[in-house]
Amino acid sequence: MPAASLLALLLAALVLLPLGWLCYYGFTDKAGHFTLGNFLRLVRDRSFLAPFLVTFGIAAAAAAASVALATPLAWLVARTDMPLRRTVRALVTASFVTPPFLGAIAWEILAAPNSGILNVWYRTLFGLGAYDNLFNIYTVEGLIFVITCYAFPYVFVLVANAIERLPGDLEDASAILGGGRWHTLRCVVLPMVLPSLLAGALIAFLQAMTQFGAPAILALPAGFHVITTKIWSLFQYPPNPQLASAAALPLLVLTVLLLRGQAWLLGRRGYTVIGGKSGEARLVALGGWRWLALLFAVGAVALPVLLPYGALLKAAFVRTVSGPLSAANFTLHSWSFIFFEFSTARLAFANTLEIGFLSATVGSLLAILTAYVAARKILPCAAALGWLATAPVAVPGIVLGVGLFLSYTRPPLMLYGTMWILLVAFVTIELPAAYQQLQAALTALHPELEEASRILGASRLRALWQVTVPLLASSVVATWCFIFIGAIRELSAAIMLTTSETKLVSIVIYDLNESGDLGPISVIGIVLLIVTFAVVGIANRLAAWGRGGPRLMRSGL
């Protein structure tokens, strides 16, 4: 009980302390007196109101574009005989691994108005002038495009899963009653997946609204702010934490409302099959349209994965990014610079691996303890404990960064400028997903084995460590890897909390982009992606081994 109570206090401190300071600064002036003036200034001053309006417009456009791209792609992958369906799904999943800020830089390499590779090809192909261009990524439309590239996979996953769960009996019934293929798709399939579709659109809207990396890379050079970059700018000299907090609170409230709407929509998506197991849906034969469908799918996955990865690879090995792939243009200077000359990069790699390992270890431990207490109802406030563990999902990274900055730049916990504040930030950000995964796994695990261990004299903690955790090995490993990947690619909170001694890879990439060093950026980005994919591969192998472990144990018994 004392350990469980301590856990509850720790969760409350992680979540409520930064939000408390955020509210305090938002409703006070520089003298510490209560005021609503900060919010009135946000409404009256166009330099603050415009970023809110621009953000909503970009988020709405990105959500609509994500739905338009993801819905047909999900149907093709889930319900047709299109070739390479598994490969397409895997490539869409790979886009989750790509940090959006790295994708934005890759699209800079591809579509910058003067030096972008695609624009250089366009001018060469048609013999145009040096300043003619087909694409300009430094526009509102360019930002919407890049955000859509890394938001549509959320819609795709929800819609594809919903389509795959649909029983084939419904479509068979429609066919028996004379409904054609497209009539069935429009009148049966789409209404059934509509809640998941709308929930995916809300997630895409939320991702676009709370993102910092892509807007900082593309919007600021274009001369406009979104709300996340405006909040960040309020901490530049001279800092104005009161206005920053006031600007962050509406973003927090809107995030909570959107997440509640998403949960409500997904809660209404279910259906009930009466009369036994439903039949499996048959794949739709596309006939001669199969290869056209594949071309569309390849084009869709080229936007977040194939083209950006190709651009990063080229930029890492050439002297001039817009130049040709030739022996004269080939160089390893960027690699040599990053690994042997640029000491900041070596420090950032060390810091990133350290904070990733610590965040994953501490976060997994905290998540499994919280999930255990909540699932087994050890404390009377177990439900509140679960709420605290999931609450940070409603806190955008930039908002949490502001709250942590305000919380830990004063006694008694002066953590700013140390790795500890980054550990607190990353554990808090990744805790909700980690908790949800382990809580679901624990709920599916009957407590009788723990009870047997306790009857034989083991304490509750010993039973958890020696009985429950081994049975959840695959889930624990997956959770650890999930947190590790999230920590090494985090930018929104890190931009508020790092100093020259605690820089991470994401911050170094952002700084190098400010100076236009695309070659070194590409090298760091490639290494980051290799590490990320390696961790995912190891996690899959360990998870497969973990699933085999209990089976071997049961067969031995």
Buried (B, 14 or more C-beta within 10 A) or exposed (E): EEEBEEBBEBBEBBBEBBBBBBBBBBBBEEEEEEBEBBBEBBEEEEEBEBBBEBBBEBBBBBBBBBBEBBBBBBBBBBBBBBEEBEBBBEBBBBBBBBBBBBBBBBBBBBBBBEBBBBBBEBBEEEEEEEEEBBBBBBBBEBBBBBBBBBBBBBBBBBBBEBBBBBBEBBBBEBBEEEBEEEEBBEEBBBEBBBBBBBBBBBBBBBBBBBBBBBBBBBBBBBEBBBBBBBBBBBBEEEEBBBBBBBBBBBBBEBBBEBBEBBEEBBEEBEEEEEEEEBEEBEEBEBEEBBEEBBEBBBEBBBBBBBBBBBBBBBBBBBEBBBBEEEEEBEBEBBBEBBEEEBEBBEBBBEBBBBBBBBBBBBBBBBBBBBBBBBBBEBBEBBEBBBEBBBBBBBBBBBBBBBBBBBBBBEEEBEBBBBBBBBBBBBBBBBBBBBBBBBBEBBEEBEBEEBEEBBEEEBEBEEBBEEBBBEBBBBBBBBBBBBBBBBBBBBBBBBBBBBEEEBBBBBBBBBBBBEEEBBBBBBBBBBBBBEBBEEBBEEBBEBBEEBEEEBEEEEEEE
